[in-house]
Amino acid sequence: MRKAQSEFSRRDTQVLGISCDSTATLAAYNLSFGPSLGYPVQLLSDFYPHGDVTKKYKLFNSEIGTADRSAVVIDKSGYVRQVNKYQFRSVLGPNGYGIVDLDFNVKDLISFIEDL
C-alpha cells in the first residue's frame, strides 16, 4: 500500500484502515514502523463498541474477535461498490513482528477504482 499511495492520490481516492484494536494499540503499532515511515494508511479504531462498524459491513470474524482482512470500496456518494475478503498468514519477520502475507492485489483494486 505504501508504494501505491501516489496511484490512489492521482485517482482522488482516500485509503483508510479499520481495526478492532484500541487507539492506543494502533498508535503503538504505527510507531513500531519507525518515526519516518509509520503505517502506510491511516488506521481507524473499531474498538468500542467492539467491532460495531465491521459487523455492519459483515466483516467481523467472531471466531477470532476481530475483522476479516478485506478491502471495501465506497464511492463519493457513500455507496459500497465492492467488498473483498483476503486470506492471510502470519510469519516471523526480521524484527520479530508478525508479517501478514495477503492474497491482496493492489493493482486489481486500482483497476476497479479506475472503472468507476
C-alpha positions as CSV (number, residue, x, y, z in Angstrom):
1,M,0.0,0.0,0.0
2,R,2.9,2.4,0.7
3,K,4.1,2.1,-2.8
4,A,0.6,2.7,-4.3
5,Q,-0.2,5.8,-2.3
6,S,0.6,8.1,-5.3
7,E,-1.7,5.9,-7.5
8,F,-4.6,6.4,-5.1
9,S,-4.0,10.1,-4.8
10,R,-3.9,10.6,-8.5
11,R,-7.4,9.0,-8.6
12,D,-8.7,11.2,-5.9
13,T,-9.0,8.2,-3.6
14,Q,-8.6,8.1,0.1
15,V,-7.4,4.8,1.7
16,L,-8.2,4.1,5.4
17,G,-7.7,1.1,7.5
18,I,-10.0,-0.1,10.3
19,S,-9.0,-2.3,13.1
20,C,-10.8,-3.7,16.2
21,D,-7.8,-2.7,18.3
22,S,-7.9,0.3,20.7
23,T,-6.5,3.7,19.6
24,A,-3.5,3.2,22.0
25,T,-2.7,-0.2,20.4
26,L,-2.9,1.3,16.9
27,A,-0.7,4.2,17.9
28,A,2.0,1.8,19.2
29,Y,1.7,-0.3,16.1
30,N,2.2,2.8,13.9
31,L,5.3,3.8,15.9
32,S,6.7,0.3,15.6
33,F,7.4,1.2,11.9
34,G,9.8,4.0,13.0
35,P,9.3,7.7,13.2
36,S,9.8,8.4,9.4
37,L,7.8,5.6,8.0
38,G,4.6,4.8,10.0
39,Y,1.9,2.6,8.7
40,P,1.1,3.4,5.0
41,V,-2.6,4.2,5.6
42,Q,-4.4,6.0,8.4
43,L,-5.8,3.4,10.9
44,L,-9.3,3.9,12.5
45,S,-10.3,2.1,15.7
46,D,-13.4,0.0,15.8
47,F,-12.7,-0.9,19.4
48,Y,-15.9,0.3,21.2
49,P,-18.4,-1.0,20.9
50,H,-16.1,-3.8,19.8
51,G,-16.4,-4.4,16.1
52,D,-19.5,-2.3,15.6
53,V,-18.6,-0.9,12.2
54,T,-17.1,-4.1,10.9
55,K,-20.2,-6.0,12.0
56,K,-22.3,-3.7,9.9
57,Y,-20.2,-4.5,6.9
58,K,-20.4,-8.2,7.7
59,L,-16.6,-8.3,8.1
60,F,-16.4,-9.2,11.8
61,N,-14.9,-12.6,12.5
62,S,-16.4,-13.7,15.8
63,E,-14.2,-16.8,16.0
64,I,-11.0,-14.6,16.4
65,G,-12.7,-11.5,17.7
66,T,-11.5,-9.1,15.0
67,A,-12.3,-8.0,11.5
68,D,-11.5,-10.1,8.5
69,R,-8.8,-8.8,6.2
70,S,-10.7,-7.0,3.5
71,A,-11.0,-4.0,1.2
72,V,-14.2,-2.1,0.8
73,V,-14.6,0.5,-1.9
74,I,-17.1,3.2,-1.1
75,D,-17.8,5.8,-3.8
76,K,-18.1,9.6,-3.2
77,S,-21.9,9.2,-2.8
78,G,-21.4,6.8,0.1
79,Y,-22.4,3.6,-1.8
80,V,-20.4,0.4,-1.3
81,R,-19.2,-0.6,-4.7
82,Q,-17.0,-3.6,-3.8
83,V,-16.2,-5.8,-0.8
84,N,-13.3,-8.3,-1.0
85,K,-12.1,-10.5,1.8
86,Y,-8.5,-11.7,1.8
87,Q,-6.6,-14.7,3.1
88,F,-3.6,-14.1,5.3
89,R,-0.9,-15.9,7.2
90,S,1.4,-14.6,9.9
91,V,5.1,-15.3,9.7
92,L,8.0,-14.1,11.7
93,G,9.7,-11.0,10.3
94,P,13.3,-9.9,10.7
95,N,12.5,-7.7,13.7
96,G,10.3,-10.3,15.4
97,Y,7.0,-8.8,14.5
98,G,4.5,-10.9,12.6
99,I,4.1,-10.1,8.9
100,V,0.8,-10.7,7.2
101,D,1.0,-12.2,3.7
102,L,-2.2,-11.4,1.8
103,D,-3.6,-12.6,-1.5
104,F,-4.4,-8.9,-1.9
105,N,-3.5,-7.3,-5.2
106,V,-3.3,-3.5,-5.1
107,K,-3.2,-3.3,-8.9
108,D,-6.6,-5.0,-9.1
109,L,-8.0,-2.6,-6.6
110,I,-6.7,0.4,-8.6
111,S,-8.1,-1.0,-11.8
112,F,-11.5,-1.4,-10.2
113,I,-11.4,2.3,-9.0
114,E,-10.5,3.4,-12.5
115,D,-13.5,1.7,-13.9
116,L,-16.0,3.5,-11.5
